[in-house]
Amino acid sequence: MSFFLVGILLWSLVIGAVVLAIIGLWKRSWKALAWSGIALLAPMALIFWGGEGIWFRVSIVLPLLLFVAAYWMKQQQMPSL
């Protein structure tokens, strides 16, 4: 039963991350993109640590891209001095 609950938790994090990423890109919100990266970090880290192939290792790139996009979007919204 606990394996089932962990699966529900991880899939809900993935779905929440996708929804937040869509909202973040649509409304140009760097906070939504950052929270999307945080939500996606745990499931992708488990895939990264558990897999042996190169495609499993590449899975960690998606949360990192979300963090980079959030940082880039925040830098564009800040007024320059």
Number of C-alpha atoms within 10 A of each C-alpha: 6 7 8 9 10 11 13 12 12 18 14 15 19 20 14 16 24 17 14 21 25 16 16 22 15 9 10 16 18 25 17 21 29 24 20 27 26 17 21 26 22 16 20 22 17 14 17 19 12 11 13 10 9 9 11 16 16 12 19 20 14 14 24 16 14 24 20 16 18 25 15 12 18 14 12 11 11 8 6 6 3
